[in-house]
Amino acid sequence: MTEPEPRSRPAGKAKRPPTIHDVAARAGVSRGTVSRVLQGGHNVSPAALEAVNSAIQKLGYVVNRHARSLVTQRSDSVAFLLSEPQERFFEDPNFITLLRGCTAALAEHDIPLLLMTAGTEPERRRVTRYLASGHVDGVLLVSSHAGNPMLDHLREAGLPVVSCGKPPGYRGPLAYVAADDREGAREMVRHLIDSGRRTVATIAGPQDTPGGVERLAGYREVLAEYGLPYQERLVTVGDYSRASGEAAITRLLAQAPELDAVFVASDLMADGALTALEQAGRTVPGDVAIGGFDDSAIASTARTPLTTIRQPWDRISEEMVRLLLAQIAGAEPATVILPTELITRASG
């Protein structure tokens, strides 16, 4: 008697994806052991951990996030929330750099990152409703301005939050990661003065942002340190955009035509200032030295490569993710301040 031919799979029918039961059978362990491995490997022997991970790899098992979220009450996702208009995300390279770094840091934990913007009141309402509904486990908040209600909305929703920089005037426990803005500004202004410049102006950032406040404070402190007077006519404020840098340097040239150096609170604004100086017939660094802040991609590709202050974007991203995951796991909010570095190029 001949054995029947094995039944073939109907044409076009997809192969059933492996399940947690398949992984358990392949590894020779219980379903509960596989579940504990998927949730971090706590209370699992090294041998069982190795067997489960080997089975997952060989079978090509992919976690069913929806099913796991029903058990853990977590979404296993995080939001990257930019509290600026959408167009600013595409103009300012710092936001893209930070997003890339946070995405890479979360990928090591197999956690996806959702990009969201909330630059207007309608956007803030929509985003708050979405985030408060349990779609994410925590929020990486970027570019929060003083008085922006978004941070309060997130805290009221009970969501763990880590801010990039400490929003001025905020009260209460808050996890944040920041570069040492004030010391970076000090180092740049000292560099400009030590290179022989005496009429040093500044284009400050928005005074409702941590970088805007701290970098202007650093500028003032170094002027005092060198016995130079603080003059309002040498100070103007931009919004970190290229256009605002161009407009700001035009105002400064009208108010103080003798200026011979400018500390600009962002590379993007500094790039705009370079354009306006060229149009005004001023050479850089011959007539006017320019110092930026960030060491973004713009700094090395500008018409005159920028002397600037480097922010450690990779470390900022890593620390923001680390602090957020710690909060999600139950830790208290913490803060991290990272050092900056002076990078000298042709502009000053």
Buried (B, 14 or more C-beta within 10 A) or exposed (E): EEEEEEEEEEEEEEEEEBBBEBBBBBBEBEEEBBBBBBEEBEEBEEEBBEBBBEBBEEBEBEEEBEEBBEEEEBBBBBBBBBBBEEEBBEBBBBBBBBBEBBBBBBEEEEBEBBEBBBBEEEBBEEBBEBBBEEEBBBBBBBBBBBEBEBBEBBBEBEBBBBBBBBBBEBEEEBBBBBBBBBBBBBBBBBBBBEBEBEBBBBBBBBEBBBBBBBBBBBBBBBBEEEEBEEEEEBBBBBBBBBBBBBBBBBBBBEBBEEBBBBBBBBBBBBBBBBBBBEEBEBEBBEEBBBBBBBBBEBBEEBEBBBBBBBBBBBBBBBBBBBBBBBBBEEEEBBBBBBEBEBBEBEBB
